[in-house]
Amino acid sequence: MYIILVYDMKQQRVGKMLKLCRRYLHWIQNSVFEGEISEVKLAELLAKARTIMEEEEDSLILFKSRTQQWLEKQVVGRERSALDTIL
Amino acid sequence: MYIILVYDMKQQRVGKMLKLCRRYLHWIQNSVFEGEISEVKLAELLAKARTIMEEEEDSLILFKSRTQQWLEKQVVGRERSALDTIL
């Protein structure tokens, strides 16, 4: 399955969430990730995300698609560089 | 067409972009929007977005799908409240 994940977290928890999501998905923009992932891996990611999040304050939204082909992506402006993805 | 729009802007331009995007789409999270939009309206939105953006610094990513049915949305944590959408 192909997913897009976006989160909105309090600043003090952003670093942990970023690190977690990058273990499962591709980072494409500040707080936005995409990638192919299995149901099992996604459940694992969400379980870990819930331990980082304060569910009253933070928010995570997933868009799931059976296949990436059903989505066309368009980038306007700056593309995240290789350097950014290392940082 | 159904789209998801996410942007990453310098702070001083965020307000203008938010206001623009809310005229065309539904605001679902900090810097994330979704909604049905025609090709014509999307072209109009992007033309206006480009006048706000500094393309060297800012980034806007669109995911387009022919139909919303191809995407399943899941929200974890806080849902944006009615109050938030008024502000």
N, CA and C atoms of all chains as a GROMACS GRO file, in nm:
protein
  522
    1MET      N    1   0.085  -0.119   0.000
    1MET     CA    2   0.000   0.000   0.000
    1MET      C    3   0.089   0.125   0.000
    2TYR      N    4   0.039   0.229  -0.064
    2TYR     CA    5   0.113   0.355  -0.070
    2TYR      C    6   0.046   0.454   0.025
    3ILE      N    7   0.127   0.522   0.106
    3ILE     CA    8   0.065   0.619   0.198
    3ILE      C    9   0.135   0.756   0.194
    4ILE      N   10   0.056   0.855   0.231
    4ILE     CA   11   0.108   0.989   0.258
    4ILE      C   12   0.079   1.013   0.406
    5LEU      N   13   0.180   1.056   0.479
    5LEU     CA   14   0.163   1.080   0.622
    5LEU      C   15   0.201   1.226   0.652
    6VAL      N   16   0.113   1.296   0.722
    6VAL     CA   17   0.145   1.433   0.764
    6VAL      C   18   0.118   1.445   0.913
    7TYR      N   19   0.208   1.512   0.982
    7TYR     CA   20   0.181   1.532   1.125
    7TYR      C   21   0.194   1.678   1.164
    8ASP      N   22   0.131   1.710   1.274
    8ASP     CA   23   0.135   1.845   1.332
    8ASP      C   24   0.155   1.824   1.481
    9MET      N   25   0.279   1.844   1.525
    9MET     CA   26   0.316   1.812   1.663
    9MET      C   27   0.367   1.936   1.735
   10LYS      N   28   0.357   1.933   1.866
   10LYS     CA   29   0.424   2.035   1.946
   10LYS      C   30   0.576   2.023   1.921
   11GLN      N   31   0.641   2.139   1.916
   11GLN     CA   32   0.782   2.147   1.879
   11GLN      C   33   0.871   2.045   1.953
   12GLN      N   34   0.847   2.029   2.081
   12GLN     CA   35   0.935   1.943   2.161
   12GLN      C   36   0.926   1.794   2.125
   13ARG      N   37   0.823   1.756   2.047
   13ARG     CA   38   0.811   1.615   2.009
   13ARG      C   39   0.841   1.590   1.860
   14VAL      N   40   0.864   1.698   1.787
   14VAL     CA   41   0.884   1.686   1.641
   14VAL      C   42   1.005   1.599   1.606
   15GLY      N   43   1.114   1.618   1.677
   15GLY     CA   44   1.237   1.545   1.645
   15GLY      C   45   1.220   1.394   1.653
   16LYS      N   46   1.154   1.350   1.758
   16LYS     CA   47   1.131   1.205   1.776
   16LYS      C   48   1.041   1.149   1.665
   17MET      N   49   0.938   1.225   1.632
   17MET     CA   50   0.844   1.179   1.529
   17MET      C   51   0.911   1.172   1.393
   18LEU      N   52   0.991   1.273   1.363
   18LEU     CA   53   1.065   1.278   1.237
   18LEU      C   54   1.154   1.154   1.224
   19LYS      N   55   1.227   1.126   1.330
   19LYS     CA   56   1.319   1.012   1.331
   19LYS      C   57   1.242   0.880   1.311
   20LEU      N   58   1.130   0.868   1.378
   20LEU     CA   59   1.049   0.747   1.366
   20LEU      C   60   0.998   0.731   1.222
   21CYS      N   61   0.937   0.835   1.168
   21CYS     CA   62   0.876   0.825   1.035
   21CYS      C   63   0.981   0.797   0.927
   22ARG      N   64   1.101   0.852   0.946
   22ARG     CA   65   1.205   0.829   0.846
   22ARG      C   66   1.253   0.685   0.845
   23ARG      N   67   1.225   0.609   0.949
   23ARG     CA   68   1.262   0.466   0.948
   23ARG      C   69   1.167   0.385   0.860
   24TYR      N   70   1.050   0.442   0.828
   24TYR     CA   71   0.949   0.366   0.754
   24TYR      C   72   0.915   0.427   0.616
   25LEU      N   73   0.937   0.560   0.602
   25LEU     CA   74   0.887   0.629   0.483
   25LEU      C   75   0.990   0.727   0.429
   26HIS      N   76   0.960   0.785   0.313
   26HIS     CA   77   1.047   0.888   0.255
   26HIS      C   78   1.000   1.026   0.299
   27TRP      N   79   1.092   1.104   0.343
   27TRP     CA   80   1.062   1.240   0.389
   27TRP      C   81   1.057   1.330   0.266
   28ILE      N   82   0.943   1.394   0.241
   28ILE     CA   83   0.936   1.477   0.120
   28ILE      C   84   0.920   1.626   0.149
   29GLN      N   85   0.880   1.658   0.269
   29GLN     CA   86   0.867   1.800   0.306
   29GLN      C   87   0.858   1.804   0.457
   30ASN      N   88   0.886   1.920   0.513
   30ASN     CA   89   0.866   1.942   0.654
   30ASN      C   90   0.735   1.876   0.703
   31SER      N   91   0.745   1.772   0.783
   31SER     CA   92   0.631   1.698   0.841
   31SER      C   93   0.545   1.620   0.741
   32VAL      N   94   0.597   1.596   0.620
   32VAL     CA   95   0.524   1.517   0.520
   32VAL      C   96   0.611   1.402   0.469
   33PHE      N   97   0.554   1.282   0.469
   33PHE     CA   98   0.625   1.162   0.427
   33PHE      C   99   0.539   1.086   0.329
   34GLU      N  100   0.604   1.002   0.247
   34GLU     CA  101   0.528   0.915   0.157
   34GLU      C  102   0.603   0.784   0.143
   35GLY      N  103   0.535   0.684   0.094
   35GLY     CA  104   0.604   0.560   0.065
   35GLY      C  105   0.515   0.438   0.062
   36GLU      N  106   0.574   0.330   0.010
   36GLU     CA  107   0.510   0.199   0.012
   36GLU      C  108   0.532   0.140   0.150
   37ILE      N  109   0.430   0.081   0.206
   37ILE     CA  110   0.442   0.020   0.338
   37ILE      C  111   0.340  -0.093   0.350
   38SER      N  112   0.375  -0.197   0.423
   38SER     CA  113   0.281  -0.307   0.443
   38SER      C  114   0.186  -0.272   0.558
   39GLU      N  115   0.076  -0.342   0.567
   39GLU     CA  116  -0.020  -0.322   0.677
   39GLU      C  117   0.050  -0.344   0.811
   40VAL      N  118   0.133  -0.445   0.818
   40VAL     CA  119   0.201  -0.480   0.942
   40VAL      C  120   0.297  -0.369   0.985
   41LYS      N  121   0.375  -0.321   0.890
   41LYS     CA  122   0.471  -0.215   0.920
   41LYS      C  123   0.398  -0.085   0.957
   42LEU      N  124   0.286  -0.059   0.890
   42LEU     CA  125   0.210   0.062   0.921
   42LEU      C  126   0.153   0.055   1.063
   43ALA      N  127   0.103  -0.062   1.101
   43ALA     CA  128   0.050  -0.078   1.236
   43ALA      C  129   0.161  -0.055   1.339
   44GLU      N  130   0.279  -0.103   1.308
   44GLU     CA  131   0.396  -0.087   1.396
   44GLU      C  132   0.432   0.062   1.406
   45LEU      N  133   0.435   0.130   1.293
   45LEU     CA  134   0.465   0.274   1.290
   45LEU      C  135   0.363   0.352   1.374
   46LEU      N  136   0.234   0.319   1.356
   46LEU     CA  137   0.130   0.394   1.429
   46LEU      C  138   0.136   0.366   1.580
   47ALA      N  139   0.168   0.243   1.615
   47ALA     CA  140   0.179   0.210   1.758
   47ALA      C  141   0.292   0.291   1.821
   48LYS      N  142   0.403   0.301   1.750
   48LYS     CA  143   0.517   0.378   1.800
   48LYS      C  144   0.484   0.528   1.802
   49ALA      N  145   0.415   0.575   1.698
   49ALA     CA  146   0.379   0.718   1.690
   49ALA      C  147   0.292   0.756   1.810
   50ARG      N  148   0.200   0.665   1.846
   50ARG     CA  149   0.110   0.695   1.959
   50ARG      C  150   0.185   0.708   2.091
   51THR      N  151   0.299   0.643   2.103
   51THR     CA  152   0.377   0.657   2.227
   51THR      C  153   0.450   0.792   2.231
   52ILE      N  154   0.469   0.854   2.115
   52ILE     CA  155   0.535   0.985   2.109
   52ILE      C  156   0.433   1.099   2.121
   53MET      N  157   0.317   1.079   2.057
   53MET     CA  158   0.216   1.185   2.050
   53MET      C  159   0.143   1.209   2.181
   54GLU      N  160   0.100   1.334   2.199
   54GLU     CA  161  -0.001   1.366   2.300
   54GLU      C  162  -0.128   1.381   2.218
   55GLU      N  163  -0.219   1.283   2.229
   55GLU     CA  164  -0.331   1.280   2.135
   55GLU      C  165  -0.428   1.398   2.149
   56GLU      N  166  -0.422   1.467   2.262
   56GLU     CA  167  -0.506   1.587   2.281
   56GLU      C  168  -0.451   1.706   2.201
   57GLU      N  169  -0.320   1.705   2.181
   57GLU     CA  170  -0.254   1.823   2.122
   57GLU      C  171  -0.202   1.799   1.981
   58ASP      N  172  -0.155   1.677   1.955
   58ASP     CA  173  -0.089   1.648   1.828
   58ASP      C  174  -0.185   1.578   1.732
   59SER      N  175  -0.150   1.584   1.607
   59SER     CA  176  -0.235   1.523   1.505
   59SER      C  177  -0.150   1.457   1.397
   60LEU      N  178  -0.198   1.344   1.352
   60LEU     CA  179  -0.129   1.272   1.244
   60LEU      C  180  -0.237   1.229   1.146
   61ILE      N  181  -0.218   1.259   1.019
   61ILE     CA  182  -0.316   1.219   0.918
   61ILE      C  183  -0.248   1.131   0.814
   62LEU      N  184  -0.317   1.021   0.784
   62LEU     CA  185  -0.270   0.926   0.683
   62LEU      C  186  -0.366   0.926   0.566
   63PHE      N  187  -0.311   0.922   0.445
   63PHE     CA  188  -0.391   0.897   0.326
   63PHE      C  189  -0.337   0.768   0.267
   64LYS      N  190  -0.424   0.671   0.252
   64LYS     CA  191  -0.380   0.540   0.202
   64LYS      C  192  -0.439   0.515   0.065
   65SER      N  193  -0.358   0.459  -0.020
   65SER     CA  194  -0.404   0.425  -0.154
   65SER      C  195  -0.353   0.284  -0.187
   66ARG      N  196  -0.433   0.207  -0.256
   66ARG     CA  197  -0.386   0.071  -0.288
   66ARG      C  198  -0.261   0.077  -0.372
   67THR      N  199  -0.252   0.177  -0.458
   67THR     CA  200  -0.136   0.189  -0.543
   67THR      C  201  -0.098   0.335  -0.567
   68GLN      N  202   0.030   0.358  -0.579
   68GLN     CA  203   0.082   0.493  -0.602
   68GLN      C  204   0.035   0.548  -0.737
   69GLN      N  205   0.004   0.456  -0.831
   69GLN     CA  206  -0.037   0.498  -0.966
   69GLN      C  207  -0.164   0.581  -0.965
   70TRP      N  208  -0.242   0.570  -0.857
   70TRP     CA  209  -0.368   0.644  -0.850
   70TRP      C  210  -0.346   0.788  -0.808
   71LEU      N  211  -0.222   0.820  -0.775
   71LEU     CA  212  -0.190   0.955  -0.730
   71LEU      C  213  -0.082   1.015  -0.818
   72GLU      N  214  -0.104   1.135  -0.859
   72GLU     CA  215  -0.002   1.206  -0.935
   72GLU      C  216   0.055   1.314  -0.844
   73LYS      N  217   0.187   1.322  -0.837
   73LYS     CA  218   0.249   1.420  -0.750
   73LYS      C  219   0.307   1.535  -0.830
   74GLN      N  220   0.288   1.656  -0.780
   74GLN     CA  221   0.345   1.774  -0.846
   74GLN      C  222   0.412   1.861  -0.740
   75VAL      N  223   0.536   1.900  -0.766
   75VAL     CA  224   0.609   1.984  -0.671
   75VAL      C  225   0.627   2.123  -0.732
   76VAL      N  226   0.593   2.226  -0.656
   76VAL     CA  227   0.614   2.364  -0.698
   76VAL      C  228   0.716   2.424  -0.602
   77GLY      N  229   0.815   2.490  -0.657
   77GLY     CA  230   0.916   2.552  -0.571
   77GLY      C  231   1.029   2.456  -0.539
   78ARG      N  232   1.084   2.476  -0.424
   78ARG     CA  233   1.204   2.406  -0.382
   78ARG      C  234   1.178   2.256  -0.360
   79GLU      N  235   1.262   2.173  -0.418
   79GLU     CA  236   1.256   2.030  -0.388
   79GLU      C  237   1.353   2.005  -0.274
   80ARG      N  238   1.313   1.919  -0.183
   80ARG     CA  239   1.401   1.887  -0.071
   80ARG      C  240   1.529   1.826  -0.127
   81SER      N  241   1.641   1.884  -0.091
   81SER     CA  242   1.768   1.840  -0.149
   81SER      C  243   1.822   1.719  -0.074
   82ALA      N  244   1.924   1.657  -0.133
   82ALA     CA  245   1.990   1.543  -0.069
   82ALA      C  246   2.046   1.585   0.067
   83LEU      N  247   2.095   1.708   0.074
   83LEU     CA  248   2.152   1.757   0.199
   83LEU      C  249   2.046   1.760   0.309
   84ASP      N  250   1.927   1.812   0.274
   84ASP     CA  251   1.819   1.818   0.372
   84ASP      C  252   1.787   1.681   0.429
   85THR      N  253   1.789   1.580   0.341
   85THR     CA  254   1.747   1.449   0.389
   85THR      C  255   1.853   1.387   0.480
   86ILE      N  256   1.976   1.436   0.472
   86ILE     CA  257   2.080   1.388   0.562
   86ILE      C  258   2.065   1.451   0.699
   87LEU      N  259   2.026   1.579   0.699
   87LEU     CA  260   2.014   1.652   0.827
   87LEU      C  261   1.907   1.593   0.916
   88MET      N  262  -1.160   1.649  -0.978
   88MET     CA  263  -1.040   1.586  -0.926
   88MET      C  264  -1.027   1.617  -0.778
   89TYR      N  265  -0.970   1.520  -0.705
   89TYR     CA  266  -0.950   1.537  -0.562
   89TYR      C  267  -0.801   1.562  -0.537
   90ILE      N  268  -0.768   1.661  -0.456
   90ILE     CA  269  -0.626   1.687  -0.430
   90ILE      C  270  -0.596   1.701  -0.281
   91ILE      N  271  -0.471   1.671  -0.249
   91ILE     CA  272  -0.414   1.701  -0.119
   91ILE      C  273  -0.303   1.801  -0.148
   92LEU      N  274  -0.301   1.909  -0.074
   92LEU     CA  275  -0.199   2.013  -0.095
   92LEU      C  276  -0.126   2.035   0.038
   93VAL      N  277   0.006   2.032   0.033
   93VAL     CA  278   0.086   2.063   0.153
   93VAL      C  279   0.190   2.167   0.116
   94TYR      N  280   0.211   2.263   0.204
   94TYR     CA  281   0.315   2.361   0.174
   94TYR      C  282   0.410   2.377   0.292
   95ASP      N  283   0.527   2.426   0.262
   95ASP     CA  284   0.630   2.453   0.361
   95ASP      C  285   0.686   2.590   0.321
   96MET      N  286   0.644   2.692   0.395
   96MET     CA  287   0.676   2.830   0.359
   96MET      C  288   0.753   2.898   0.472
   97LYS      N  289   0.829   3.000   0.436
   97LYS     CA  290   0.887   3.086   0.538
   97LYS      C  291   0.772   3.151   0.616
   98GLN      N  292   0.794   3.166   0.745
   98GLN     CA  293   0.689   3.214   0.836
   98GLN      C  294   0.616   3.339   0.787
   99GLN      N  295   0.692   3.432   0.731
   99GLN     CA  296   0.631   3.560   0.693
   99GLN      C  297   0.533   3.549   0.576
  100ARG      N  298   0.534   3.433   0.506
  100ARG     CA  299   0.442   3.417   0.393
  100ARG      C  300   0.330   3.317   0.420
  101VAL      N  301   0.335   3.254   0.536
  101VAL     CA  302   0.237   3.150   0.568
  101VAL      C  303   0.093   3.203   0.571
  102GLY      N  304   0.074   3.318   0.629
  102GLY     CA  305  -0.061   3.374   0.643
  102GLY      C  306  -0.130   3.394   0.509
  103LYS      N  307  -0.056   3.449   0.415
  103LYS     CA  308  -0.113   3.473   0.281
  103LYS      C  309  -0.149   3.342   0.212
  104MET      N  310  -0.060   3.244   0.225
  104MET     CA  311  -0.082   3.116   0.158
  104MET      C  312  -0.202   3.042   0.219
  105LEU      N  313  -0.211   3.048   0.350
  105LEU     CA  314  -0.324   2.986   0.420
  105LEU      C  315  -0.455   3.046   0.371
  106LYS      N  316  -0.459   3.177   0.364
  106LYS     CA  317  -0.580   3.248   0.322
  106LYS      C  318  -0.617   3.209   0.178
  107LEU      N  319  -0.516   3.202   0.092
  107LEU     CA  320  -0.540   3.164  -0.047
  107LEU      C  321  -0.595   3.022  -0.057
  108CYS      N  322  -0.528   2.929   0.008
  108CYS     CA  323  -0.567   2.788  -0.004
  108CYS      C  324  -0.707   2.763   0.052
  109ARG      N  325  -0.741   2.836   0.157
  109ARG     CA  326  -0.874   2.818   0.217
  109ARG      C  327  -0.986   2.867   0.126
  110ARG      N  328  -0.953   2.948   0.027
  110ARG     CA  329  -1.057   2.990  -0.069
  110ARG      C  330  -1.090   2.878  -0.168
  111TYR      N  331  -1.002   2.778  -0.179
  111TYR     CA  332  -1.021   2.672  -0.278
  111TYR      C  333  -1.041   2.533  -0.218
  112LEU      N  334  -0.988   2.512  -0.096
  112LEU     CA  335  -0.982   2.376  -0.041
  112LEU      C  336  -1.021   2.375   0.107
  113HIS      N  337  -1.032   2.255   0.163
  113HIS     CA  338  -1.060   2.241   0.306
  113HIS      C  339  -0.929   2.228   0.383
  114TRP      N  340  -0.918   2.302   0.487
  114TRP     CA  341  -0.799   2.302   0.572
  114TRP      C  342  -0.811   2.185   0.669
  115ILE      N  343  -0.720   2.091   0.665
  115ILE     CA  344  -0.734   1.976   0.755
  115ILE      C  345  -0.624   1.967   0.861
  116GLN      N  346  -0.516   2.037   0.840
  116GLN     CA  347  -0.409   2.037   0.940
  116GLN      C  348  -0.318   2.154   0.906
  117ASN      N  349  -0.242   2.196   1.002
  117ASN     CA  350  -0.140   2.297   0.979
  117ASN      C  351  -0.069   2.273   0.845
  118SER      N  352  -0.089   2.361   0.749
  118SER     CA  353  -0.029   2.355   0.615
  118SER      C  354  -0.072   2.239   0.526
  119VAL      N  355  -0.184   2.172   0.559
  119VAL     CA  356  -0.236   2.062   0.477
  119VAL      C  357  -0.383   2.088   0.442
  120PHE      N  358  -0.413   2.075   0.314
  120PHE     CA  359  -0.548   2.100   0.264
  120PHE      C  360  -0.590   1.984   0.176
  121GLU      N  361  -0.723   1.968   0.161
  121GLU     CA  362  -0.773   1.866   0.069
  121GLU      C  363  -0.901   1.917   0.006
  122GLY      N  364  -0.940   1.855  -0.102
  122GLY     CA  365  -1.069   1.890  -0.158
  122GLY      C  366  -1.082   1.857  -0.305
  123GLU      N  367  -1.208   1.864  -0.349
  123GLU     CA  368  -1.240   1.851  -0.491
  123GLU      C  369  -1.212   1.984  -0.558
  124ILE      N  370  -1.151   1.982  -0.673
  124ILE     CA  371  -1.122   2.106  -0.744
  124ILE      C  372  -1.115   2.076  -0.894
  125SER      N  373  -1.155   2.171  -0.975
  125SER     CA  374  -1.148   2.152  -1.120
  125SER      C  375  -1.007   2.187  -1.167
  126GLU      N  376  -0.973   2.142  -1.287
  126GLU     CA  377  -0.842   2.175  -1.346
  126GLU      C  378  -0.825   2.327  -1.354
  127VAL      N  379  -0.930   2.394  -1.393
  127VAL     CA  380  -0.925   2.540  -1.412
  127VAL      C  381  -0.900   2.610  -1.279
  128LYS      N  382  -0.974   2.570  -1.177
  128LYS     CA  383  -0.957   2.631  -1.045
  128LYS      C  384  -0.819   2.600  -0.986
  129LEU      N  385  -0.771   2.479  -1.013
  129LEU     CA  386  -0.638   2.443  -0.961
  129LEU      C  387  -0.529   2.527  -1.028
  130ALA      N  388  -0.544   2.548  -1.158
  130ALA     CA  389  -0.446   2.631  -1.230
  130ALA      C  390  -0.447   2.773  -1.173
  131GLU      N  391  -0.564   2.821  -1.142
  131GLU     CA  392  -0.581   2.955  -1.084
  131GLU      C  393  -0.514   2.962  -0.946
  132LEU      N  394  -0.540   2.859  -0.865
  132LEU     CA  395  -0.480   2.852  -0.731
  132LEU      C  396  -0.326   2.850  -0.741
  133LEU      N  397  -0.274   2.769  -0.833
  133LEU     CA  398  -0.127   2.758  -0.844
  133LEU      C  399  -0.065   2.888  -0.896
  134ALA      N  400  -0.133   2.955  -0.987
  134ALA     CA  401  -0.082   3.082  -1.039
  134ALA      C  402  -0.074   3.184  -0.925
  135LYS      N  403  -0.177   3.186  -0.841
  135LYS     CA  404  -0.176   3.280  -0.727
  135LYS      C  405  -0.072   3.239  -0.624
  136ALA      N  406  -0.058   3.108  -0.601
  136ALA     CA  407   0.040   3.059  -0.503
  136ALA      C  408   0.181   3.102  -0.544
  137ARG      N  409   0.206   3.093  -0.675
  137ARG     CA  410   0.341   3.130  -0.724
  137ARG      C  411   0.373   3.278  -0.700
  138THR      N  412   0.272   3.362  -0.695
  138THR     CA  413   0.298   3.504  -0.668
  138THR      C  414   0.330   3.526  -0.520
  139ILE      N  415   0.290   3.434  -0.435
  139ILE     CA  416   0.319   3.445  -0.290
  139ILE      C  417   0.452   3.379  -0.257
  140MET      N  418   0.480   3.266  -0.322
  140MET     CA  419   0.599   3.187  -0.289
  140MET      C  420   0.729   3.250  -0.337
  141GLU      N  421   0.835   3.219  -0.262
  141GLU     CA  422   0.970   3.240  -0.312
  141GLU      C  423   1.016   3.100  -0.352
  142GLU      N  424   1.023   3.074  -0.482
  142GLU     CA  425   1.040   2.935  -0.525
  142GLU      C  426   1.174   2.873  -0.484
  143GLU      N  427   1.270   2.958  -0.449
  143GLU     CA  428   1.400   2.906  -0.401
  143GLU      C  429   1.389   2.854  -0.257
  144GLU      N  430   1.296   2.911  -0.183
  144GLU     CA  431   1.289   2.882  -0.039
  144GLU      C  432   1.167   2.800  -0.001
  145ASP      N  433   1.055   2.824  -0.069
  145ASP     CA  434   0.929   2.762  -0.029
  145ASP      C  435   0.899   2.642  -0.117
  146SER      N  436   0.812   2.558  -0.066
  146SER     CA  437   0.777   2.437  -0.139
  146SER      C  438   0.628   2.409  -0.124
  147LEU      N  439   0.569   2.362  -0.231
  147LEU     CA  440   0.427   2.325  -0.230
  147LEU      C  441   0.418   2.192  -0.303
  148ILE      N  442   0.355   2.094  -0.240
  148ILE     CA  443   0.340   1.963  -0.304
  148ILE      C  444   0.192   1.930  -0.317
  149LEU      N  445   0.155   1.884  -0.437
  149LEU     CA  446   0.018   1.844  -0.466
  149LEU      C  447   0.015   1.694  -0.493
  150PHE      N  448  -0.085   1.627  -0.441
  150PHE     CA  449  -0.115   1.489  -0.479
  150PHE      C  450  -0.253   1.494  -0.542
  151LYS      N  451  -0.261   1.447  -0.666
  151LYS     CA  452  -0.390   1.453  -0.737
  151LYS      C  453  -0.442   1.312  -0.761
  152SER      N  454  -0.570   1.297  -0.742
  152SER     CA  455  -0.633   1.169  -0.766
  152SER      C  456  -0.761   1.194  -0.846
  153ARG      N  457  -0.794   1.103  -0.937
  153ARG     CA  458  -0.916   1.126  -1.015
  153ARG      C  459  -1.037   1.127  -0.925
  154THR      N  460  -1.031   1.047  -0.820
  154THR     CA  461  -1.144   1.041  -0.728
  154THR      C  462  -1.098   1.019  -0.585
  155GLN      N  463  -1.172   1.077  -0.494
  155GLN     CA  464  -1.141   1.066  -0.351
  155GLN      C  465  -1.154   0.921  -0.302
  156GLN      N  466  -1.238   0.843  -0.373
  156GLN     CA  467  -1.262   0.703  -0.333
  156GLN      C  468  -1.135   0.619  -0.335
  157TRP      N  469  -1.035   0.664  -0.408
  157TRP     CA  470  -0.910   0.588  -0.417
  157TRP      C  471  -0.820   0.612  -0.297
  158LEU      N  472  -0.861   0.704  -0.213
  158LEU     CA  473  -0.780   0.736  -0.095
  158LEU      C  474  -0.864   0.717   0.030
  159GLU      N  475  -0.804   0.652   0.126
  159GLU     CA  476  -0.870   0.636   0.255
  159GLU      C  477  -0.795   0.724   0.354
  160LYS      N  478  -0.869   0.801   0.431
  160LYS     CA  479  -0.805   0.893   0.525
  160LYS      C  480  -0.821   0.841   0.668
  161GLN      N  481  -0.715   0.852   0.744
  161GLN     CA  482  -0.720   0.811   0.885
  161GLN      C  483  -0.656   0.921   0.970
  162VAL      N  484  -0.726   0.964   1.073
  162VAL     CA  485  -0.673   1.069   1.160
  162VAL      C  486  -0.640   1.008   1.296
  163VAL      N  487  -0.519   1.034   1.344
  163VAL     CA  488  -0.477   0.989   1.478
  163VAL      C  489  -0.455   1.115   1.561
  164GLY      N  490  -0.511   1.115   1.681
  164GLY     CA  491  -0.493   1.232   1.768
  164GLY      C  492  -0.600   1.336   1.743
  165ARG      N  493  -0.561   1.458   1.763
  165ARG     CA  494  -0.654   1.570   1.761
  165ARG      C  495  -0.710   1.596   1.622
  166GLU      N  496  -0.841   1.608   1.613
  166GLU     CA  497  -0.902   1.651   1.486
  166GLU      C  498  -0.915   1.802   1.493
  167ARG      N  499  -0.890   1.867   1.382
  167ARG     CA  500  -0.904   2.011   1.380
  167ARG      C  501  -1.049   2.045   1.412
  168SER      N  502  -1.070   2.130   1.511
  168SER     CA  503  -1.207   2.159   1.555
  168SER      C  504  -1.270   2.267   1.469
  169ALA      N  505  -1.400   2.282   1.486
  169ALA     CA  506  -1.474   2.386   1.414
  169ALA      C  507  -1.415   2.523   1.447
  170LEU      N  508  -1.374   2.540   1.571
  170LEU     CA  509  -1.317   2.668   1.613
  170LEU      C  510  -1.190   2.699   1.533
  171ASP      N  511  -1.104   2.599   1.520
  171ASP     CA  512  -0.979   2.617   1.446
  171ASP      C  513  -1.007   2.664   1.303
  172THR      N  514  -1.111   2.607   1.241
  172THR     CA  515  -1.134   2.640   1.101
  172THR      C  516  -1.189   2.782   1.085
  173ILE      N  517  -1.244   2.836   1.194
  173ILE     CA  518  -1.292   2.974   1.190
  173ILE      C  519  -1.174   3.071   1.202
  174LEU      N  520  -1.078   3.034   1.285
  174LEU     CA  521  -0.965   3.124   1.312
  174LEU      C  522  -0.880   3.145   1.186
   0.00000   0.00000   0.00000
